[in-house]
Amino acid sequence: MNELKLYKALKQFLIEDLGERDISSEAIFPEHEQGMAVLTAKENGVFSGEKIVAAGFKLLDPTFEIQPFIRDGQSFSEGDELAIIKGPVRYILQGERVILNLIQRMSGIATLTKKAVNILNSNHTRICDTRKTTPGLRMFEKYAVRCGGGFNHRFGLHDGVMIKDNHIAFCGSIKEAVRKVREQIGHMVKIEVEIETEKELIEAIEADVDIIMFDNCTPMEVKRFVHLTPSHIITEASGGIDFHNLADYRDTNVDYISLGMLTHSVKSLDISLNVK
C-alpha cells in the first residue's frame, strides 16, 4: 500500500469526521490524559488494516503506542484481541470511528475473498477483484482483497486496456477497436477484450490480444472457450458468478475469475474498541 496515499486519505477522513473540533472529548478530557484501549473481534474473520490502525492514531498524536497481536491476512476468532492502543484519551476517541470503519470494511472484504478462494479450491485459477469499489476507498479495498488471498485486476482506466461490449458496439468490431488502441499505447500496456460468443472469441484471438474475458458464460462455455484459446493468451471469467456456482468453474482451467461482489456486496466485520 502506498503510504503517502494512505496518510493523505486518512488525514482527509479524519478532517471530515472532526470538522472544527471534537466538542465531546475536549470538554471531558485534558489534552494529555493517557489511556489504553483494545481492538476486539466480535466475530470470526480475516484481518486487514494493520497500517490503518498505526497511521490513523499517529496522525492525531505521534506518541501513540500500538501493539498489534495479528497481522494482515491472518485469521482471527470471536473474542480475540487484535491490538492494544496506548495514548491520549482525547485522540483515542477522536480516531476511533474512522479507523474502525475502515478496518471493519477491509476485514470484511478480506474474509469474503478468503471464502471465495476456499470455495473455488483451485491450484490454477486465481480469484481477483474488479473496479466495482467504493469511490475514495479503492486502494484500501483492493489491498484487502490481497489480504484475503485474492489478486487485483486493474486499478483504474489508466493501467490497462479493457475493450468492453460498448467499446465494440461504438467502434464496429473487436479488430477495429484493437487496431486503434495499438496505434496509441506503449509496449508495456496489455490489452483485454470482453467476449460473450464463440464468434467474438475467434475475432479476439485473431487480433492477438493479451487477455480475453468470458463475460456471463456458463462453466461449460468457459471450459470450451479456454480450450479454443491459445495458451499465450490469458483467460478470465466474469459475470453471473457467485458463491452458489463458483465451485462449478473449478475445472474450467480459466486463469482468473473476477468477482465484483468482493467489494460491492461486502458486509463489514464487527470489531470493537474498548477501554482496557
C-alpha positions in Angstrom: 0.0 0.0 0.0 1.3 3.5 -0.9 1.9 5.0 2.5 1.9 8.6 1.1 -1.6 8.0 -0.3 -2.5 6.2 2.9 -1.6 9.2 5.1 -3.3 11.7 2.7 -6.5 9.7 2.7 -6.6 9.1 6.4 -6.0 12.8 7.0 -9.0 13.7 4.8 -11.2 11.1 6.5 -10.3 12.4 10.0 -10.8 16.0 9.0 -14.3 15.0 7.6 -15.2 13.5 11.0 -13.6 16.1 13.3 -14.8 19.2 11.5 -13.8 22.1 13.6 -13.2 20.1 16.8 -14.4 17.1 19.0 -16.6 19.0 21.4 -17.4 15.9 23.5 -13.9 14.7 24.2 -12.4 18.1 24.6 -15.0 19.0 27.2 -14.3 15.9 29.3 -10.6 15.0 28.9 -7.5 17.2 29.3 -5.3 17.1 26.2 -2.5 14.9 27.7 -4.6 12.5 29.8 -3.4 9.0 28.9 -5.4 5.8 28.3 -5.4 2.4 26.8 -7.9 0.6 24.6 -8.1 -2.7 22.9 -9.4 -3.7 19.4 -11.5 -6.9 19.9 -13.1 -9.1 17.3 -16.8 -9.8 17.8 -16.9 -12.4 15.0 -14.6 -14.7 13.1 -12.7 -13.3 10.1 -9.5 -12.4 8.3 -7.8 -9.2 9.3 -6.9 -6.3 7.0 -5.9 -2.8 8.2 -2.8 -3.1 10.4 -1.3 0.0 8.8 -4.6 1.9 9.2 -4.6 1.5 12.9 -1.0 2.7 13.4 -1.1 5.5 10.8 -4.5 6.8 11.9 -3.8 7.2 15.5 -0.3 8.6 15.0 -1.7 11.2 12.6 -3.6 12.5 15.7 -0.6 12.2 18.0 2.8 10.8 17.2 3.3 9.5 20.8 0.8 6.7 20.3 2.0 3.2 21.0 0.3 0.4 19.0 0.8 -3.2 19.9 -0.6 -5.5 17.2 -1.5 -9.1 18.0 -2.5 -10.1 14.5 -1.1 -9.3 11.0 -2.8 -8.5 7.8 -4.1 -11.7 6.1 -4.2 -13.7 9.4 -7.4 -15.3 10.6 -9.0 -14.5 14.0 -11.8 -15.7 16.1 -14.6 -14.0 18.0 -13.2 -12.6 21.2 -9.6 -12.3 20.0 -7.7 -9.1 20.9 -6.4 -7.7 17.7 -4.3 -4.8 19.0 -3.7 -2.6 22.0 -3.6 1.2 21.6 -1.9 3.5 24.2 -2.0 7.3 24.0 -4.0 10.4 24.8 -7.6 9.5 25.7 -8.9 12.5 23.7 -7.2 11.3 20.5 -8.2 7.6 21.0 -11.8 8.8 21.0 -11.3 11.1 18.0 -9.8 8.4 15.8 -11.9 5.5 16.9 -14.8 5.8 14.4 -12.8 6.5 11.3 -10.3 3.7 12.0 -13.0 1.2 12.9 -15.0 2.0 9.8 -12.0 1.2 7.6 -10.7 -1.9 9.3 -14.2 -3.4 9.6 -14.8 -2.9 5.9 -11.4 -4.1 4.9 -11.5 -7.1 7.1 -15.0 -7.9 5.7 -13.5 -7.9 2.2 -10.5 -10.0 3.2 -12.9 -12.5 4.8 -15.2 -12.7 1.8 -12.2 -13.1 -0.5 -10.8 -15.9 1.6 -14.2 -17.6 1.4 -14.2 -17.3 -2.4 -10.6 -18.8 -2.6 -11.6 -21.7 -0.4 -14.8 -22.4 -2.3 -13.0 -22.4 -5.6 -10.2 -24.5 -4.2 -8.1 -24.4 -7.3 -4.3 -24.6 -7.8 -4.6 -22.9 -11.1 -7.4 -20.4 -11.2 -7.0 -17.1 -9.3 -9.7 -15.1 -7.7 -9.5 -11.3 -8.5 -11.5 -8.1 -7.9 -13.0 -5.6 -10.3 -13.3 -1.8 -10.4 -16.6 -2.0 -8.5 -15.1 -0.4 -5.5 -16.3 2.4 -3.2 -15.2 5.8 -4.6 -12.3 7.0 -2.5 -11.6 3.6 -1.0 -10.2 1.7 -4.0 -6.6 1.4 -2.6 -7.9 0.1 0.7 -10.4 -2.3 -0.8 -8.0 -3.8 -3.3 -5.4 -4.2 -0.6 -8.0 -6.1 1.5 -8.6 -8.4 -1.4 -4.9 -9.3 -1.4 -5.0 -9.9 2.4 -7.7 -12.5 1.7 -5.6 -14.4 -0.8 -7.1 -12.8 -3.9 -5.4 -10.8 -6.7 -6.0 -7.4 -8.2 -7.5 -6.6 -11.6 -6.6 -3.1 -13.0 -6.7 -0.2 -10.5 -8.4 2.1 -13.0 -8.8 3.1 -16.6 -5.2 4.2 -16.8 -3.2 0.9 -16.1 -4.6 -1.4 -18.7 -6.8 -1.5 -21.8 -10.1 -3.3 -21.5 -12.3 -3.3 -24.5 -15.8 -4.0 -23.4 -19.1 -4.6 -25.3 -19.9 -0.9 -25.5 -16.5 0.0 -26.9 -17.0 -2.7 -29.6 -20.6 -1.5 -30.3 -19.5 2.1 -30.8 -16.4 1.1 -32.8 -17.9 -1.6 -35.0 -15.7 -4.6 -34.4 -13.2 -6.1 -32.0 -10.4 -6.0 -34.6 -11.0 -2.3 -35.3 -11.0 -1.4 -31.6 -7.8 -3.3 -31.0 -6.2 -1.7 -34.1 -7.0 1.8 -32.9 -5.7 1.0 -29.4 -2.4 -0.4 -30.7 -1.8 2.8 -32.5 -1.9 4.8 -29.3 -0.5 2.7 -26.4 3.0 1.8 -25.4 4.5 -1.6 -25.4 4.1 -2.1 -21.6 0.3 -1.9 -21.7 -1.8 -5.1 -22.0 -5.0 -5.3 -24.0 -8.0 -7.3 -22.7 -11.2 -7.9 -24.7 -14.6 -8.9 -23.3 -16.5 -11.5 -25.3 -19.7 -13.5 -25.0 -19.8 -15.7 -28.1 -17.5 -18.1 -29.9 -17.6 -15.7 -32.9 -16.3 -12.9 -30.7 -13.7 -15.2 -29.2 -12.3 -16.1 -32.6 -12.1 -12.4 -33.6 -10.3 -11.6 -30.3 -7.8 -14.5 -30.9 -7.2 -13.3 -34.5 -6.5 -9.8 -33.1 -3.9 -11.4 -30.8 -4.9 -9.6 -27.6 -3.2 -10.3 -24.3 -6.3 -11.3 -22.2 -9.8 -12.5 -23.1 -12.6 -12.2 -20.7 -15.6 -14.6 -21.0 -18.5 -12.5 -19.8 -21.6 -14.1 -18.4 -20.6 -17.5 -19.7 -21.6 -20.9 -18.1 -18.9 -23.2 -16.8 -19.3 -25.4 -19.9 -18.9 -22.4 -22.2 -15.9 -21.2 -20.3 -14.3 -24.7 -20.4 -14.9 -24.8 -24.2 -13.6 -21.2 -24.8 -10.5 -21.9 -22.7 -9.8 -25.0 -24.9 -10.1 -22.8 -28.0 -7.8 -20.1 -26.7 -4.1 -20.2 -27.5 -2.0 -20.8 -24.3 -0.2 -17.5 -24.6 -3.4 -15.6 -24.1 -4.6 -15.1 -20.5 -8.2 -16.1 -19.9 -10.7 -14.6 -17.4 -14.3 -15.4 -16.5 -16.7 -12.8 -15.0 -20.3 -12.0 -14.7 -23.0 -14.1 -13.1 -20.6 -15.9 -10.8 -21.2 -16.0 -7.0 -20.8 -18.4 -4.1 -23.7 -20.6 -5.4 -21.9 -21.5 -8.6 -18.3 -20.6 -8.1 -17.2 -24.2 -7.5 -18.7 -25.2 -10.8 -15.9 -23.2 -12.5 -13.1 -25.2 -10.7 -12.4 -27.5 -13.7 -12.7 -25.0 -16.5 -8.9 -24.2 -16.4 -9.6 -20.5 -16.8 -6.8 -18.4 -15.4 -8.8 -15.8 -13.5 -12.3 -15.3 -12.1 -13.1 -11.7 -11.3 -15.8 -11.1 -8.7 -17.3 -7.7 -8.2 -19.1 -8.9 -5.1 -15.9 -8.9 -3.1 -16.1 -5.2 -2.8 -19.6 -4.0 -3.8 -21.6 -6.5 -1.7 -19.4 -6.9 1.4 -20.6 -6.9 5.0 -18.3 -5.1 7.4 -17.0 -7.3 10.2 -17.9 -6.5 13.8 -14.7 -5.1 15.5 -15.0 -3.0 18.7 -12.6 -0.7 20.5 -13.0 -0.8 24.3 -11.2 0.8 27.2 -8.9 -1.7 28.9 
